[in-house]
Amino acid sequence: MVTLALVLDRESAERLLADIVEHGHSIVAQLSSAIEFLDRLPGIRPDVVLVGARRDTLSADLIAACDGRGIRVIALASSDRDRRLAATLGLLEVLDASCDWPEIDALVHAGVVVPSRVSASGRTSGAQREGTLIAVWGPTGAPGRTTLAINIAAEIAAAGHTVVLADADTYSGSVAASLGMLDEAPGFAAACRLAGSDSLTQTEFERIAQRYNSPQGPFWVLTGIGRPSRWPELSAERVDRTLKGLRRWVDYVVVDTGFNLESDEELSSDMFAPRRNAATVTALRAADHVVACGLADPVGMARFLRSWPELTEVIGDTAVSVVMNRVRSSAVGLDPAGQVIGSLRRFGAIESPVLVPHDQLSLDAAVLSGRTLRDAAPKSPARASIRRFVLSALVAVPAADRRPRRAAAGFLRRRSSSASSGSERQVPALPRPPRVADF
């Protein structure tokens, strides 16, 4: 049983009241405004506050008061304006106002996936531990870098970790557009400017970052530059300082980089001039794990293999995983998985690539709704492939999520044995290639 306080309009409260009681929960207060709730709060002790995401019912004071008393806040949003208000206030647990009580009840019992503030992520000043930096790179030709980076961040967040997704592409940053976010004030460029003057703090980060809100896995987003002409703001030193700051505050930093690895120094006579590719090269060299992606068709694989030696030269001994997107027989013939694996092994000496099947309908649905594949198409084959890769090669699954499943028992046993043999920061080997039957 959960003790609830309702801060909703009369219509919403009446719609949910019977179901709340039927599910065995108790209601200690039913109010219609944030001011009334704050007045009553000292005399009540709810476990959860269910609040409408409107300005009269949801406020920063209400969230701060609940945070101070350990009370969870779940908002019901009926419009995009409501969702933007909740995101601005840093509230992660937001559901549609028209949803039925079983959906709300599932979130009530799910626990808090991500803390409401970065400063509450469990890191203490006495035991600082840097988060893991994952850089996603791919050659020219739209190989799916941004889509992959977004969904890697989503799956890591869904595994119970705090995540920042940063758009460091100085040519065509598109994370904001893919997630339906505003990019008039690019977050990553703002973070770099603050880092350049040693002013990037947790408070400033919370102010400039946007939230992708999802009960399945919310995460922070630093949007990219809106105009390519703004690339001088992303200098190597600023990017390096920014990434170091982000690693101190969250568990994982996922960086969507640009395609160009060319050394700008050879193109300019001024040794101190800004370099357009500095953001990409800096992120790749600072990464703990690089995800290199390409398109699984003749043109895409040719572009990838031409750039592969240059990438390995830039990243040195950094752990790297190769992901090939849009694997399909219509582009490479029969046995597409075998064709792609064989080509990468023969021409690039690349073993065990990760293959993501072509699933245009799901990708279109995600872009249309401005959501991740996990939210827009949870049963998508592409999303399933990315999830397997994330859980096997990039993150450790929390013990609470290791529920025995008959079909996945062997996979879980392999994960538990490999996790026990390595250290926390150790990056496991590349995952095995999928079976041809998966496609």
Secondary structure as UniProt FT lines:
FT   STRAND          3..7
FT   HELIX           10..22
FT   TURN            23..24
FT   STRAND          26..31
FT   HELIX           34..40
FT   HELIX           41..43
FT   STRAND          48..52
FT   TURN            55..57
FT   HELIX           60..69
FT   STRAND          72..77
FT   HELIX           80..88
FT   TURN            89..90
FT   STRAND          94..96
FT   TURN            97..98
FT   HELIX           101..110
FT   HELIX           118..120
FT   TURN            125..126
FT   STRAND          132..137
FT   HELIX           145..158
FT   TURN            159..160
FT   STRAND          163..167
FT   TURN            170..172
FT   HELIX           175..178
FT   TURN            179..180
FT   HELIX           187..196
FT   TURN            197..198
FT   HELIX           202..208
FT   STRAND          210..212
FT   TURN            215..216
FT   STRAND          219..222
FT   HELIX           228..233
FT   HELIX           236..249
FT   STRAND          252..256
FT   HELIX           264..267
FT   TURN            271..272
FT   TURN            276..277
FT   HELIX           278..286
FT   STRAND          289..295
FT   HELIX           298..315
FT   TURN            316..317
FT   STRAND          319..327
FT   HELIX           329..332
FT   HELIX           336..348
FT   STRAND          354..357
FT   HELIX           360..369
FT   HELIX           373..376
FT   TURN            378..379
FT   HELIX           381..389
FT   HELIX           390..394
FT   HELIX           399..401
FT   TURN            406..408
FT   HELIX           409..421
FT   TURN            424..425
FT   HELIX           436..438
//
